[in-house]
Amino acid sequence: QSIFFFLSFFLLSCSSTKNESSRVEEDFNFGWQFHLGDLSDAYTESFNTDGWESVRLPHDWSVQQEFSQEHTAGATGFLPGGVGWYRKHFTVPSSSKDKKLTIAFDGVYTNSEVWINGQHLGKRPYGYVPFNYDLTPYIKFGKDNVIAVKADRSAYIDCRWYPGSGIYRNVKLITTNALHIDQWGIKITTPEVKDDQALVAVASQLVNESSKPQSVRVRQAVVWQGKEVQESVQELSLDAGASKTVDQSLEVVQPELWSVDHPNLYELHTEVYVDEKLVDNKVNTFGIRTIRYDKDKGFFLNGKHTLIKGVCLHHDAGLVGAAVPDGVWRQRLLTLKEGGCNAIRTAHNPPSSRFLDLCDELGFLVQDEAFDEWSHPKDKKHNYNQQEVDKLTEGYSAHFEEWGKADLENMVRRDQNHPSIIMWSIGNEVEWTFPAYGASTGYWDKKYQKKYNYYFDEPPFSAEQIERNFKNNTSGVDECAQTAQNLAKWLKEIDTTRPVTANLVIPTVSNFSGYADALDIVGLSYRQSVYDYCHRNYPEMTFLGTENWTRYHEWKAVLDHEFIAGIFLWTGMDYMGESRSWPIRGTDSGLLDGAGFKKPSFYMFKALWSNEPSIYITTQTLEKSPYKWDKAKAQLIEREKDWAKHQKWGWQDVNNHWNYKAGEQIAVEVYTNQEAVELFCGGRSYGVQYLKDQQDHILKWKVPFEAGKIEARSVNKPQVKTALQTAKAVSKIELKVDKTELSADGYEVAQVVAQLVDADGVAVKDREQVIDFHVNGDVRALGVDNGDVRNVQGFNRTNLKTSQGRALMIVQSQMTKGKASISVSSDGLKSNTIDINIK
């Protein structure tokens, strides 16, 4: 019977066109026009767009401008905001008159408004969430239609980091029949997972917008690597104007589980029939896996104890701003994976849908975060030092009361089928916008400030005293706690399969105020000092490090506390914004810089997180290093007492080269996961250092500089080694590219890296010069960057000064096949030529 049904479905599908039978999800990113600047009537049908720029989405207008101190701010990366308008003409065939048309935006930053043929469809203040509009009542079938979008970022300090501007995520035009699957209407869970079988539960929300009741058949099939492995068929009736949720269950035998090492993905194919005619169909990707959190033992994935080795990521990626091509995210995520990272926190807002697709595919655990502020605003000009909020700094908090519930629901409904997501976060460090929280702890009391450090000490007062202080500072229901409870309630009305968390910056109050009661997991922001305090005073709660420094002492605290499931480092990659001074465009706390280049902290955490044998050398003059020479001990020691224990953001100033003045005393650091390493220079051994003797997990030597080679070798077998060679004068420029073949789809990118080298091919990292990229052929240059946050040259160029002797250019395919060539020149020097084939 199932074979007959399948053959019938196959024949029906082959004999009907897509517009006649089922849904069409059209890429709506092409053919837009853009104008920067406010216009009063740009929404009207007949508006003249002569002189407007032709753009393809995703599009971020701010990143294409120059860095400046005029009408900009360090909080948002010294790039301008403003108001932008988008317009697009399109035609819907007359044959679609009975269809429903929906436009789906994955995110528009910010305060967006949308019109179709002059009719206002609505507004969306929050720039990070997906939203949809029904176009059907206003479409002129068989004629020209125009859609207009306004994005208002005139409050250009509306965020604490660089948010981007405009339609910076994908847009789709979705055509369905009157009876259809609701947008985000397929919910997939795996309530029972065993080694030999798994139960896949599906809830499908159907909507009948036709004028008569319909008899409906819903067929669902689980597909593994192109082959159906199970199906379910259900029949129902649906009244006119009604919606109904259809529950179906499918058993999968010998399931291939999704995990960080084996991110196996299934597909669920849903087909909806009326009178044997296919009226809607949808394909959803999902994974089969289990997650479990234990308040004493940590996190378990598929029953296996798994340490969360996470990083926080904002949604920008250097020169592409917030409109990040898939290829850029893929390469940077793979680099983080190489370093042993297995988890991402989407700090501090919902990411793009495509970003989550990549996390599913590549095997990352994800904490999907909703908000950085609730109804109480954060001071973007002064960050933690809350002073004032004005019209230029007004952000989402002004709209939270009206839109918070809807925005949270859209995030969860869109993202709920991603196996990568293992927890939802409802907020980031919101407590410091509620004065009673900080005032109750004693940390900021003048009597205790010198003796008690917020980051490294337990609070001055006992838990009982802090609770008494808090009650004296508040009256009635705490607003912060009540908001958290509302958000958690709304979230769990949609999804109960994952825990709810938040990043708590004052947990010594939040643990009893009612805030933590709304959470399944209490996230701790830079609070390793209170791990024991929290577990001791609140043993029934589950704790996790959700924002942490890129420092060894943060990971050691996880290894020393079994009840802490892991951490999320701040950050995986440098980001624009949160700058305190010009000319610094961003924050350099990442394992990778803004161009995606690996930084010294990357290699430290690779040594901590990866099983691959690793060893990495950095150098610095003794004077600039954090060390001094102890003659009695004949070793380098910390210049400042307990320096290694108290390090916070960023990394010490070190170099990955061997170029200094003859005889200059150099502090050499080695980051490794090998038990012991011996250092050689000039053919001489400078001795063996052991990890067990280093409280900061860094091996250290003092070496007088002499030109040649310095090499570090592991003592244990098989031997691992690495070396630095003194570079001579710059002789040429070496180009490398991540791919030499692109699809002519207007999306794929190639990332070209230029490195200054000497005559022997040794990378020159201590000298900088301006280089010019030359691009010929069927690609467009997206821009250039050197990864240095102190570089405030605009990205939208083809020349720049190197940093560590290197620079990046990203090029993107267009819609025509052909070839492209890229080369670099500088002061008479030339590079090799990179040839790219566009198919």
Secondary structure, 3 states (H helix, E strand, C coil): CHHHHHHHHHHHHHCCCHHHHCCEEEECCCCEEEEECCCCCCCCCCCCCCCCEEECCCCCCHHHCCCCCCCCCHHHCCCCCEEEEEEEEEECCHHHCCCEEEEEECCCECCEEEEECCEEEEEECCCCCCEEEECHHHCCCCCEEEEEEEEEECCCCCCCCCCCCECCCCEEEEEECCEEEEEEEEEEEEEEECCCEEEEEEEEEEEECCCCCEEEEEEEEEEECCEEEEEEEEEEEECCCCEEEEEEEEEEECCCCECCCCECCEEEEEEEEECCEEEEEEEEEECCCCEEEECCCEEEECCEECCEEEEECCCCCHHHCCCCCHHHHHHHHHHHHHCCCCEEECCCCCCCHHHHHHHHHHCCEEEEECCCCCCCCCECCCECCCCCCCCCCCCHHHCHHHHHHHHHHHHHHHHCCCCCEEEEEEEECCHHHCHHHHHCCCCCCCCCCCCCCCCCCCCCCCHHHHHHHHHHHCCCCCHHHHHHHHHHHHHHCCCCCCCEEEEECCHHHHHHHCCHHHCCEEEEECCHHHHHHHHHHCCCCCEEEEEECCCHHHHHHHHHCCCECEEEECCCECEECCCCCCCCCEECCCCECCCCCECHHHHHHHHHHCCCCCEEEEEEECCCCCEEEECCCCEEEECCCCCHHHCCCCCCCCECCCCCCCCCEEEEEEEECCCEEEEEECCEEEEEEEHHHCCCCCEEEEEECCCCEEEEEECCCCCCEEEEECCCCCCEEEEEECCCEECCCCCCEEEEEEEEECCCCCECCCCCCEEEEEEEECEEEEEEECCCCCCCCCCCCCEEECECCEEEEEEEECCCCEEEEEEEEECCEEECCEEEEEC
